[in-house]
Amino acid sequence: MDNKIFVVGHKNPDTDSICSAISYAYLKNQIEKTDKYEARRAGQINEETEFVLDYFKREAPLYMPNVGTQIRDITIDDVEGANDHVTVRIAWDYMSESGITALPIMRDDGSLEGMLSDTDIARYFMDAYSKTIMAEAKTKYHDIAETVNGEVEVGDPEARFTEGRVILGAASPEHFRSYIQPKDLVILADRADTQLTAIEEGASAIVICLTGEVKNIVRMAAEAAGTTVITTKFDTYTVARLINQAIPAKHLMHTDDVVCFKEDDFVDDVRETMSKKRRPSYPVMNNKGEYVGMIGSQNLMSAQKKHIILVDHTELSQAVDNLEQAEILEIIDHHRVGTVETINPVFFRGEPVGCTCTIVYSMFLEHGIEIPKDIAGLMVSAIISDTLLFRSPTCTPRDQRAGLALAKIAEINPGEYAKKMFRAGSALGNKTPEEILLQDFKKFIFGDTTFGVGQISSMDTDELYEIADKLRPQLPIEAGKSGMSMVFFMLTNIIEEDTYLLCYGKGADEIVKFAYDKEIGEDGIVLLPKVVSRKKQLIPAFMGALQNG
């Protein structure tokens, strides 16, 4: 995702928000001859937009509710995890060569089994008084031979030492006979009599030092007794010092309280966890549960902000979460300039037209980029939606010219297509009141006042009243949940070009009275004739009322 630039609209996206994101990402890729621009959505698409996407056979943009910096946006150290069969010796050598203090121990399927730290290894060697630890760890004879730089001369290298002690056969055969126990693993010098004694007393394995050969008499005795024989040219002191490093690393790893992160985790959350745990490094897993690398607190300094282009909004309250953590490169919008702030200068194109896609259409013409049929279909759908088929007071001659030109490319009849699209958008039978309220809902902040306005359009007055009955109990719930003093919902009749405004909250009566000189009915509804636009008619009137107290 290093070079990706995401084009995203507002929360609770409408058709313009989705279609302008897709169309503008396509335009930018064509202009720059790249594929780094990708459309995203900050919320769930509504029925109208779903109809549009299905009609023109386009996939919905991927969901991106949060643009905060994630683990995937930082440098992840490429530390190869160790198989759980690897020896402590090999694990330690790898850790030393790589300059790491913790090593992930992996299962055969690539999932994380545990962590082996230098502290685990140090504690093991400082406290390793048990002579049976190699048996407890079920150490392979092959691994023992490899650790002491030797060879398995007699026996199965893949067999395991599972019972007995590790002892040093430095005494005379007579004294040694009284000390050795069956199943012991014995470290011996190159003396055949001591070696034979160990075999006769039932040793499971012997390690012969200072040689690379096994005398025939010892070999035959070992084969007959089933004793494994390992030879090494190291002396007995060196072997005794190294041999415990042959145990599997998984025997020392810790599995409890292992802290790992996912690529999708947000850096702020990771930083907080690191401050509490204070470990040098942590494993990172992908969404499939597979290990991908290691990070430490120093890695967080390499975090790269996501690059974002905003379309169809400039209000921070409407924007994707954690926008302040991203780098905004461009803003394309047709609303009033809101509360979004940028650190660096950005390309800003805000025009007083009825739809963001009208602006995008102009940019296609300016750059001489041919508009494909499906992209034209998305843009004309957005214009029809935002201008209510050119009937809204927000509609400008530019919107109408763009809409008709795009309809020709998309091979649709605007009027017939609009009926199908609006009918799909008002088909809300399977939606909950909360889903209906939030499908096109925007929050506005003016001074100390925060209020929200939702909207839905229909060609049927009876249907609008049914929706009002469903929504009325939901308004106080949403106000309490979102900390808004007032919540309004516009039920707009496209044919009559009127809005039935559902109102709730302290001050709602006063703001409606001041803005429109109308009283809210007992049912919480007030009729606003010839009011169909939230952006150009309702919000400016409400802002004026608030500004005048």
RODO-2510 file (C-alpha; in nm, 4 decimals, decimal comma):
residues 549
     n   res          X          Y          Z
     1     m     0,0000     0,0000     0,0000
     2     d     0,3089     0,2254    -0,0023
     3     n     0,2187     0,4089    -0,3231
     4     k    -0,1607     0,3841    -0,3104
     5     i    -0,3738     0,6972    -0,3057
     6     f    -0,7281     0,6456    -0,1833
     7     v    -1,0211     0,8481    -0,3151
     8     v    -1,2962     0,8470    -0,0546
     9     g    -1,6276     1,0210     0,0054
    10     h    -1,8152     1,0875     0,3275
    11     k    -1,9683     0,8563     0,5864
    12     n    -2,3168     0,7237     0,5129
    13     p    -2,2310     0,7681     0,1450
    14     d    -2,4892     0,8644    -0,1140
    15     t    -2,4699     0,7938    -0,4856
    16     d    -2,2568     1,1006    -0,5594
    17     s    -2,0078     1,0115    -0,2864
    18     i    -1,9544     0,6611    -0,4260
    19     c    -1,9712     0,7431    -0,7966
    20     s    -1,7446     1,0479    -0,7745
    21     a    -1,4836     0,8412    -0,5873
    22     i    -1,4859     0,5685    -0,8541
    23     s    -1,4914     0,8155    -1,1446
    24     y    -1,2206     1,0428    -1,0083
    25     a    -0,9901     0,7506    -0,9255
    26     y    -1,0363     0,6285    -1,2841
    27     l    -0,9631     0,9781    -1,4215
    28     k    -0,6449     1,0181    -1,2136
    29     n    -0,5152     0,6783    -1,3240
    30     q    -0,5772     0,7690    -1,6886
    31     i    -0,4075     1,1077    -1,6569
    32     e    -0,0979     0,9693    -1,4830
    33     k    -0,1026     0,6314    -1,6620
    34     t    -0,0867     0,4410    -1,3348
    35     d    -0,3047     0,2246    -1,1154
    36     k    -0,2194     0,3742    -0,7775
    37     y    -0,5495     0,5605    -0,7306
    38     e    -0,8192     0,3482    -0,5705
    39     a    -1,1748     0,4349    -0,4714
    40     r    -1,2851     0,3549    -0,1179
    41     r    -1,6086     0,4000     0,0775
    42     a    -1,6420     0,5222     0,4345
    43     g    -1,9761     0,3533     0,5016
    44     q    -2,2367     0,1121     0,3734
    45     i    -2,3923     0,1867     0,0365
    46     n    -2,7666     0,2451     0,0159
    47     e    -3,0222     0,0779    -0,2108
    48     e    -3,0119     0,3526    -0,4703
    49     t    -2,6356     0,3333    -0,5079
    50     e    -2,6488    -0,0452    -0,5097
    51     f    -2,8957    -0,0263    -0,7991
    52     v    -2,6609     0,2068    -0,9888
    53     l    -2,3575    -0,0178    -0,9389
    54     d    -2,5502    -0,3277    -1,0409
    55     y    -2,6989    -0,1537    -1,3466
    56     f    -2,3576    -0,0534    -1,4781
    57     k    -2,1848    -0,3714    -1,3553
    58     r    -1,9350    -0,2051    -1,1237
    59     e    -1,8061    -0,3429    -0,7939
    60     a    -1,8594    -0,1351    -0,4820
    61     p    -1,5360     0,0256    -0,3523
    62     l    -1,3688    -0,1525    -0,0642
    63     y    -1,4736    -0,0430     0,2835
    64     m    -1,2331     0,1960     0,4594
    65     p    -1,3939     0,3339     0,7758
    66     n    -1,0648     0,4477     0,9260
    67     v    -0,7564     0,6006     0,7633
    68     g    -0,5372     0,5929     1,0733
    69     t    -0,1836     0,4629     1,0321
    70     q    -0,1716     0,0853     1,0555
    71     i     0,1031    -0,1712     1,1043
    72     r     0,0941    -0,2363     0,7296
    73     d     0,2005     0,1279     0,6842
    74     i     0,5286     0,0891     0,8747
    75     t     0,8501    -0,0995     0,8058
    76     i     0,8180    -0,4585     0,9289
    77     d     1,1507    -0,6287     0,9954
    78     d     1,1992    -0,9370     0,7794
    79     v     1,2909    -1,1753     1,0614
    80     e     1,2471    -1,5327     0,9490
    81     g     1,0634    -1,7465     1,2024
    82     a     1,2231    -2,0735     1,3143
    83     n     1,0610    -2,4127     1,2783
    84     d     0,9678    -2,5593     1,6147
    85     h     1,2113    -2,8499     1,5541
    86     v     1,5186    -2,6280     1,5285
    87     t     1,7771    -2,6613     1,8045
    88     v     1,8620    -2,3972     2,0611
    89     r     2,2112    -2,3802     1,9087
    90     i     2,0837    -2,2963     1,5609
    91     a     1,8276    -2,0529     1,7015
    92     w     2,0957    -1,8732     1,9033
    93     d     2,3330    -1,8520     1,6052
    94     y     2,0556    -1,7011     1,3916
    95     m     1,9613    -1,4516     1,6621
    96     s     2,3247    -1,3482     1,7047
    97     e     2,3860    -1,3082     1,3299
    98     s     2,0611    -1,1141     1,2829
    99     g     2,1084    -0,8935     1,5890
   100     i     1,7677    -0,9832     1,7320
   101     t     1,6704    -1,0630     2,0883
   102     a     1,3546    -1,2638     2,0228
   103     l     1,2746    -1,5309     1,7669
   104     p     0,9283    -1,6516     1,6599
   105     i     0,8891    -2,0287     1,6743
   106     m     0,6579    -2,1509     1,3992
   107     r     0,4422    -2,4554     1,3399
   108     d     0,4681    -2,6388     1,0088
   109     d     0,1557    -2,4569     0,8821
   110     g     0,3220    -2,1155     0,9276
   111     s     0,1270    -2,0139     1,2376
   112     l     0,2975    -1,8787     1,5477
   113     e     0,3592    -2,1344     1,8234
   114     g     0,5608    -1,9257     2,0682
   115     m     0,8538    -1,6889     2,1196
   116     l     1,2124    -1,7689     2,2133
   117     s     1,4028    -1,4781     2,3675
   118     d     1,7654    -1,4382     2,4640
   119     t     1,6380    -1,4184     2,8220
   120     d     1,4799    -1,7657     2,7859
   121     i     1,8108    -1,9048     2,6624
   122     a     2,0191    -1,7310     2,9295
   123     r     1,7863    -1,8511     3,2057
   124     y     1,8083    -2,2051     3,0708
   125     f     2,1880    -2,2163     3,0785
   126     m     2,2165    -2,0416     3,4137
   127     d     1,9644    -2,2774     3,5737
   128     a     2,0375    -2,5980     3,3790
   129     y     2,1213    -2,8287     3,6707
   130     s     1,8873    -3,1086     3,5613
   131     k     2,0627    -3,4027     3,3969
   132     t     1,7367    -3,5200     3,2393
   133     i     1,6395    -3,2038     3,0499
   134     m     1,7540    -3,3434     2,7147
   135     a     1,5344    -3,6464     2,7603
   136     e     1,2433    -3,4292     2,8699
   137     a     1,2887    -3,2272     2,5502
   138     k     1,2943    -3,5496     2,3425
   139     t     1,6119    -3,4467     2,1633
   140     k     1,6990    -3,6057     1,8301
   141     y     2,0317    -3,7887     1,8047
   142     h     2,0896    -3,6136     1,4731
   143     d     2,0582    -3,2770     1,6487
   144     i     2,2986    -3,3857     1,9211
   145     a     2,5552    -3,4914     1,6605
   146     e     2,5114    -3,1672     1,4658
   147     t     2,5524    -2,9544     1,7794
   148     v     2,8813    -3,1192     1,8751
   149     n     2,9992    -3,1200     1,5125
   150     g     2,9906    -3,4984     1,5004
   151     e     2,8263    -3,7917     1,3224
   152     v     2,5833    -4,0669     1,4189
   153     e     2,7930    -4,3764     1,3525
   154     v     2,5558    -4,6375     1,4931
   155     g     2,1784    -4,6146     1,5240
   156     d     1,8946    -4,4101     1,3725
   157     p     1,9788    -4,0365     1,3544
   158     e     1,6061    -3,9506     1,3639
   159     a     1,5471    -4,1428     1,6862
   160     r     1,5088    -3,9392     2,0041
   161     f     1,6697    -3,9458     2,3451
   162     t     1,3580    -3,9729     2,5624
   163     e     1,4687    -4,1305     2,8920
   164     g     1,7704    -4,1100     3,1190
   165     r     2,0399    -3,8635     3,2227
   166     v     2,3324    -3,6968     3,0459
   167     i     2,6494    -3,7924     3,2312
   168     l     3,0250    -3,7691     3,1833
   169     g     3,2089    -4,1020     3,1867
   170     a     3,5408    -3,9765     3,3179
   171     a     3,5907    -4,2351     3,5909
   172     s     3,7564    -4,5782     3,5632
   173     p     3,5323    -4,8569     3,4317
   174     e     3,4955    -5,0083     3,7808
   175     h     3,3808    -4,6842     3,9440
   176     f     3,1854    -4,5827     3,6380
   177     r     2,9850    -4,9083     3,6462
   178     s     2,8410    -4,8182     3,9853
   179     y     2,7343    -4,4725     3,8680
   180     i     2,5747    -4,5297     3,5269
   181     q     2,2050    -4,6134     3,4948
   182     p     2,0159    -4,7778     3,2100
   183     k     1,9010    -4,5361     2,9332
   184     d     2,1663    -4,2738     3,0208
   185     l     2,3450    -4,0780     2,7489
   186     v     2,7172    -4,0897     2,8256
   187     i     2,9932    -3,8535     2,7105
   188     l     3,3180    -4,0533     2,6872
   189     a     3,6817    -4,0235     2,5917
   190     d     3,8334    -4,2460     2,3245
   191     r     3,8718    -4,5529     2,5525
   192     a     3,7144    -4,8747     2,4302
   193     d     3,6869    -5,0294     2,7791
   194     t     3,4781    -4,7389     2,9139
   195     q     3,2675    -4,7338     2,5995
   196     l     3,1952    -5,1078     2,6317
   197     t     3,1081    -5,0625     2,9978
   198     a     2,8490    -4,7950     2,9106
   199     i     2,6963    -5,0203     2,6451
   200     e     2,6887    -5,3217     2,8814
   201     e     2,5147    -5,1130     3,1500
   202     g     2,2322    -5,0207     2,9088
   203     a     2,3217    -4,6674     2,7943
   204     s     2,0810    -4,5481     2,5276
   205     a     2,3586    -4,3519     2,3573
   206     i     2,7266    -4,2706     2,3897
   207     v     2,9190    -3,9731     2,2543
   208     i     3,2821    -4,0615     2,1843
   209     c     3,5115    -3,7581     2,1936
   210     l     3,8450    -3,6808     2,0284
   211     t     3,7844    -3,9210     1,7391
   212     g     3,5927    -3,9744     1,4215
   213     e     3,6083    -4,3515     1,4351
   214     v     3,4414    -4,6334     1,6290
   215     k     3,6410    -4,9481     1,7075
   216     n     3,4866    -5,2600     1,5571
   217     i     3,4358    -5,4271     1,8939
   218     v     3,2489    -5,1198     2,0207
   219     r     3,0440    -5,0941     1,7021
   220     m     2,9335    -5,4573     1,7201
   221     a     2,8452    -5,4279     2,0888
   222     a     2,6452    -5,1097     2,0248
   223     e     2,4566    -5,2631     1,7326
   224     a     2,3733    -5,5696     1,9377
   225     a     2,2539    -5,3625     2,2368
   226     g     2,0689    -5,1004     2,0325
   227     t     2,2912    -4,8202     2,1610
   228     t     2,3329    -4,5100     1,9471
   229     v     2,6944    -4,4074     1,8928
   230     i     2,7967    -4,0499     1,8087
   231     t     3,1551    -3,9507     1,7354
   232     t     3,3109    -3,6030     1,7532
   233     k     3,6588    -3,4581     1,7424
   234     f     3,5732    -3,2164     2,0210
   235     d     3,7090    -3,2899     2,3707
   236     t     3,4812    -3,3952     2,6538
   237     y     3,4733    -3,0474     2,8127
   238     t     3,3590    -2,8866     2,4884
   239     v     3,0946    -3,1534     2,4279
   240     a     2,9659    -3,1252     2,7847
   241     r     2,9367    -2,7490     2,7364
   242     l     2,7619    -2,7715     2,3978
   243     i     2,5366    -3,0741     2,4260
   244     n     2,2477    -2,9053     2,6077
   245     q     2,2185    -2,6685     2,3116
   246     a     2,0885    -2,9605     2,1051
   247     i     1,7411    -2,9535     2,2595
   248     p     1,4523    -2,8227     2,0424
   249     a     1,4009    -2,4488     2,0743
   250     k     1,0292    -2,5078     2,1346
   251     h     1,1223    -2,6614     2,4718
   252     l     1,2449    -2,3216     2,5930
   253     m     0,9987    -2,0921     2,4131
   254     h     0,7229    -1,9177     2,6071
   255     t     0,3662    -1,9443     2,4854
   256     d     0,1843    -1,7598     2,7608
   257     d     0,1426    -1,3825     2,7406
   258     v     0,2796    -1,3696     2,3842
   259     v     0,1852    -1,0292     2,2429
   260     c     0,1518    -1,0167     1,8664
   261     f    -0,0062    -0,7652     1,6320
   262     k    -0,1971    -0,7844     1,3070
   263     e    -0,1198    -0,5882     0,9933
   264     d    -0,4558    -0,4109     1,0282
   265     d    -0,3895    -0,2922     1,3852
   266     f    -0,3644     0,0833     1,4251
   267     v    -0,0317     0,2299     1,5323
   268     d    -0,1867     0,4324     1,8162
   269     d    -0,3230     0,1132     1,9741
   270     v     0,0059    -0,0685     1,9173
   271     r     0,2047     0,2134     2,0750
   272     e    -0,0141     0,2014     2,3850
   273     t     0,0311    -0,1752     2,4169
   274     m     0,4077    -0,1462     2,3734
   275     s     0,4278     0,1161     2,6467
   276     k     0,2670    -0,1289     2,8891
   277     k     0,4521    -0,4468     2,7878
   278     r     0,7953    -0,2924     2,7227
   279     r     0,9375    -0,5765     2,5166
   280     p     1,2094    -0,5306     2,2555
   281     s     1,0114    -0,6792     1,9653
   282     y     0,6768    -0,8286     1,8728
   283     p     0,5612    -1,0637     1,5940
   284     v     0,3187    -0,9433     1,3253
   285     m     0,0545    -1,1673     1,1671
   286     n    -0,1520    -1,1200     0,8517
   287     n    -0,5273    -1,1667     0,8277
   288     k    -0,4789    -1,5385     0,7599
   289     g    -0,2940    -1,5832     1,0886
   290     e     0,0405    -1,6255     0,9160
   291     y     0,3581    -1,4726     1,0532
   292     v     0,5016    -1,1879     0,8409
   293     g     0,7787    -1,0279     1,0496
   294     m     0,8764    -0,8426     1,3651
   295     i     0,8403    -0,4873     1,4895
   296     g     0,9669    -0,2886     1,7871
   297     s     0,9004     0,0593     1,9152
   298     q     1,1626     0,1985     1,6764
   299     n     0,9626     0,0666     1,3796
   300     l     0,6723     0,2932     1,4694
   301     m     0,8894     0,5909     1,3740
   302     s     0,8829     0,4729     1,0108
   303     a     0,5039     0,5013     0,9866
   304     q     0,3870     0,6378     0,6513
   305     k     0,0614     0,8322     0,6470
   306     k    -0,2060     0,7167     0,4068
   307     h    -0,2529     0,9453     0,1080
   308     i    -0,6133     1,0542     0,0670
   309     i    -0,8250     1,2465    -0,1828
   310     l    -1,1594     1,3652    -0,0441
   311     v    -1,4629     1,3907    -0,2691
   312     d    -1,8115     1,5273    -0,2006
   313     h    -1,7404     1,6699     0,1478
   314     t    -1,5234     1,9052     0,3511
   315     e    -1,6848     1,8515     0,6921
   316     l    -1,4630     1,6699     0,9421
   317     s    -1,7718     1,5293     1,1143
   318     q    -1,8669     1,3588     0,7867
   319     a    -1,5189     1,2329     0,7064
   320     v    -1,3668     0,8904     0,7536
   321     d    -1,2311     0,8288     1,1045
   322     n    -0,8780     0,9423     1,1960
   323     l    -0,8537     1,1704     0,8934
   324     e    -0,6053     1,3852     1,0881
   325     q    -0,3570     1,0960     1,0702
   326     a    -0,3681     1,0854     0,6903
   327     e    -0,2178     1,3223     0,4351
   328     i    -0,4882     1,4875     0,2267
   329     l    -0,3637     1,5505    -0,1274
   330     e    -0,6767     1,6842    -0,2960
   331     i    -1,0355     1,7860    -0,2249
   332     i    -1,3069     1,7843    -0,4937
   333     d    -1,6426     1,9091    -0,3667
   334     h    -1,9579     2,1091    -0,4391
   335     h    -2,0600     2,1939    -0,0802
   336     r    -1,9671     2,4828     0,1442
   337     v    -1,6117     2,4816     0,2768
   338     g    -1,6327     2,2926     0,6044
   339     t    -1,4043     2,2044     0,8920
   340     v    -1,1456     1,9751     0,7296
   341     e    -0,7946     2,1130     0,7857
   342     t    -0,4734     2,0180     0,6076
   343     i    -0,1110     2,0489     0,7131
   344     n     0,0259     2,1035     0,3635
   345     p    -0,1204     2,2976     0,0699
   346     v    -0,3541     2,0783    -0,1346
   347     f    -0,5228     2,0868    -0,4726
   348     f    -0,8736     2,2102    -0,3935
   349     r    -1,1539     2,2298    -0,6443
   350     g    -1,4853     2,3430    -0,5042
   351     e    -1,7525     2,4667    -0,7401
   352     p    -2,1142     2,5830    -0,6850
   353     v    -2,2793     2,3067    -0,8839
   354     g    -2,5355     2,0482    -0,7889
   355     c    -2,3120     1,7404    -0,7888
   356     t    -1,9455     1,6480    -0,7452
   357     c    -1,9647     1,4336    -1,0584
   358     t    -2,0399     1,7465    -1,2601
   359     i    -1,6959     1,8749    -1,1569
   360     v    -1,5351     1,5400    -1,2375
   361     y    -1,7045     1,5425    -1,5790
   362     s    -1,5520     1,8861    -1,6487
   363     m    -1,2086     1,7508    -1,5551
   364     f    -1,2477     1,4627    -1,8005
   365     l    -1,3130     1,7196    -2,0747
   366     e    -1,0238     1,9435    -1,9658
   367     h    -0,7759     1,6556    -1,9861
   368     g    -0,9204     1,5096    -2,3050
   369     i    -0,9867     1,1717    -2,1448
   370     e    -1,2495     0,9525    -2,3095
   371     i    -1,5298     0,8537    -2,0724
   372     p    -1,6223     0,4814    -2,0786
   373     k    -1,9882     0,3849    -2,0790
   374     d    -1,9900     0,2503    -1,7229
   375     i    -1,8107     0,5556    -1,5791
   376     a    -2,0509     0,7824    -1,7667
   377     g    -2,3383     0,5817    -1,6193
   378     l    -2,2089     0,6277    -1,2658
   379     m    -2,1612     1,0020    -1,3102
   380     v    -2,5020     1,0662    -1,4663
   381     s    -2,6637     0,8607    -1,1896
   382     a    -2,4970     1,0809    -0,9278
   383     i    -2,6128     1,3978    -1,1062
   384     i    -2,9698     1,2681    -1,1334
   385     s    -2,9648     1,1718    -0,7665
   386     d    -2,8209     1,4992    -0,6334
   387     t    -3,0375     1,7229    -0,8549
   388     l    -3,3532     1,5102    -0,8334
   389     l    -3,3518     1,4759    -1,2117
   390     f    -3,2582     1,8440    -1,2623
   391     r    -3,5495     1,9662    -1,0435
   392     s    -3,3549     2,0646    -0,7335
   393     p    -3,2631     2,4321    -0,6801
   394     t    -2,9054     2,3097    -0,6503
   395     c    -2,9133     2,2103    -1,0153
   396     t    -2,7229     2,4441    -1,2470
   397     p    -2,7164     2,4562    -1,6260
   398     r    -2,3769     2,2858    -1,6047
   399     d    -2,5316     1,9928    -1,4150
   400     q    -2,8019     1,9526    -1,6755
   401     r    -2,5605     1,9743    -1,9687
   402     a    -2,3257     1,7248    -1,8033
   403     g    -2,6121     1,4909    -1,7150
   404     l    -2,7555     1,4858    -2,0675
   405     a    -2,4123     1,4381    -2,2256
   406     l    -2,3279     1,1531    -1,9900
   407     a    -2,6699     0,9910    -2,0391
   408     k    -2,5960     0,9762    -2,4118
   409     i    -2,2621     0,8031    -2,3508
   410     a    -2,4246     0,5667    -2,0995
   411     e    -2,7072     0,4956    -2,3466
   412     i    -2,9907     0,5657    -2,1023
   413     n    -3,3052     0,7751    -2,1051
   414     p    -3,2649     1,0042    -1,8020
   415     g    -3,6338     1,0170    -1,7123
   416     e    -3,7024     0,6446    -1,7392
   417     y    -3,3765     0,5552    -1,5682
   418     a    -3,4432     0,8032    -1,2841
   419     k    -3,7786     0,6372    -1,2051
   420     k    -3,6085     0,2981    -1,1658
   421     m    -3,3249     0,4440    -0,9597
   422     f    -3,5470     0,6445    -0,7216
   423     r    -3,7836     0,3502    -0,6808
   424     a    -3,4884     0,1295    -0,5819
   425     g    -3,3726     0,3945    -0,3362
   426     s    -3,7072     0,4165    -0,1602
   427     a    -3,7542     0,0398    -0,1290
   428     l    -3,6845     0,0214     0,2447
   429     g    -3,9089    -0,2632     0,3562
   430     n    -3,6255    -0,4796     0,4894
   431     k    -3,4340    -0,1992     0,6621
   432     t    -3,4403    -0,1152     1,0300
   433     p    -3,5271     0,2406     1,1390
   434     e    -3,1609     0,3001     1,2261
   435     e    -3,0454     0,1853     0,8822
   436     i    -3,3017     0,4112     0,7109
   437     l    -3,2023     0,7094     0,9253
   438     l    -2,8308     0,6696     0,8663
   439     q    -2,8231     0,5739     0,4991
   440     d    -2,7919     0,9423     0,3964
   441     f    -2,7259     1,1225     0,7220
   442     k    -2,4852     1,4111     0,7788
   443     k    -2,3733     1,5816     1,0971
   444     f    -2,3198     1,9587     1,1116
   445     i    -2,1440     2,1717     1,3720
   446     f    -2,2093     2,5436     1,4150
   447     g    -2,0464     2,7014     1,7185
   448     d    -2,1584     2,5007     2,0210
   449     t    -2,4498     2,3418     1,8352
   450     t    -2,4296     1,9986     1,6744
   451     f    -2,7197     1,8665     1,4727
   452     g    -2,7804     1,5967     1,2139
   453     v    -2,9913     1,5860     0,8983
   454     g    -3,0882     1,2745     0,7054
   455     q    -3,2778     1,2585     0,3785
   456     i    -3,4647     1,0157     0,1620
   457     s    -3,6522     1,0754    -0,1613
   458     s    -3,9629     0,9037    -0,2947
   459     m    -4,2322     0,9556    -0,5543
   460     d    -4,5052     0,8371    -0,3157
   461     t    -4,6422     1,0545    -0,0302
   462     d    -4,8010     0,7581     0,1506
   463     e    -4,4671     0,5787     0,1505
   464     l    -4,3010     0,8850     0,3038
   465     y    -4,5525     0,8910     0,5881
   466     e    -4,4912     0,5207     0,6529
   467     i    -4,1195     0,5915     0,6727
   468     a    -4,1877     0,8822     0,9107
   469     d    -4,3794     0,6514     1,1452
   470     k    -4,0848     0,4113     1,1504
   471     l    -3,8264     0,6840     1,2051
   472     r    -3,9997     0,8927     1,4749
   473     p    -3,8852     0,6733     1,7723
   474     q    -3,5331     0,6477     1,6260
   475     l    -3,4528     1,0210     1,6286
   476     p    -3,4057     1,0573     2,0085
   477     i    -3,1977     0,7382     2,0126
   478     e    -2,9607     0,8729     1,7480
   479     a    -2,9409     1,2133     1,9184
   480     g    -2,8449     1,0546     2,2496
   481     k    -2,5946     0,8217     2,0876
   482     s    -2,4186     1,0834     1,8787
   483     g    -2,4313     1,3818     2,1158
   484     m    -2,6466     1,5971     1,8907
   485     s    -2,8904     1,8524     2,0303
   486     m    -3,1240     1,8222     1,7303
   487     v    -3,1968     1,5577     1,4653
   488     f    -3,3959     1,6209     1,1475
   489     f    -3,5009     1,3955     0,8627
   490     m    -3,6088     1,5178     0,5198
   491     l    -3,8772     1,3049     0,3526
   492     t    -3,8688     1,4530     0,0036
   493     n    -4,1386     1,3978    -0,2573
   494     i    -3,9661     1,4158    -0,5943
   495     i    -4,2878     1,4671    -0,7930
   496     e    -4,4411     1,7371    -0,5732
   497     e    -4,0991     1,8886    -0,4960
   498     d    -4,1879     1,9212    -0,1258
   499     t    -4,0269     1,7939     0,1935
   500     y    -4,1936     1,6619     0,5053
   501     l    -3,9387     1,7451     0,7760
   502     l    -3,9335     1,5155     1,0791
   503     c    -3,7898     1,7042     1,3789
   504     y    -3,6560     1,6203     1,7246
   505     g    -3,4561     1,7967     1,9964
   506     k    -3,4299     2,1020     2,2146
   507     g    -3,4337     2,4078     1,9902
   508     a    -3,5841     2,2299     1,6876
   509     d    -3,9090     2,4281     1,7151
   510     e    -3,7235     2,7585     1,7297
   511     i    -3,4877     2,6880     1,4416
   512     v    -3,7730     2,5787     1,2118
   513     k    -3,9822     2,8773     1,3170
   514     f    -3,6977     3,1227     1,2476
   515     a    -3,5871     2,9590     0,9217
   516     y    -3,9276     2,8980     0,7630
   517     d    -4,1855     3,0746     0,9809
   518     k    -4,3615     2,7421     1,0341
   519     e    -4,4723     2,5439     1,3373
   520     i    -4,3877     2,1780     1,3880
   521     g    -4,7005     1,9632     1,4117
   522     e    -4,7889     1,7388     1,7027
   523     d    -4,6612     1,4453     1,5001
   524     g    -4,3172     1,6099     1,4848
   525     i    -4,3508     1,6903     1,1131
   526     v    -4,3559     2,0200     0,9280
   527     l    -4,4278     2,0548     0,5555
   528     l    -4,1718     2,2633     0,3638
   529     p    -4,3120     2,3375     0,0163
   530     k    -4,0578     2,3552    -0,2671
   531     v    -3,7753     2,2565    -0,0311
   532     v    -3,5913     1,9548    -0,1714
   533     s    -3,2215     2,0307    -0,1178
   534     r    -3,0476     1,9739     0,2100
   535     k    -2,7343     2,1521     0,0909
   536     k    -2,8777     2,4604    -0,0745
   537     q    -3,2099     2,5143     0,1035
   538     l    -3,2277     2,3512     0,4465
   539     i    -2,8721     2,3860     0,5817
   540     p    -2,8243     2,7540     0,4825
   541     a    -3,1606     2,8388     0,6405
   542     f    -3,0683     2,6561     0,9609
   543     m    -2,7230     2,8146     0,9727
   544     g    -2,8805     3,1557     0,9325
   545     a    -3,1188     3,0852     1,2184
   546     l    -2,8327     2,9740     1,4429
   547     q    -2,6191     3,2710     1,3480
   548     n    -2,8998     3,5049     1,4530
   549     g    -2,9411     3,3325     1,7862
***
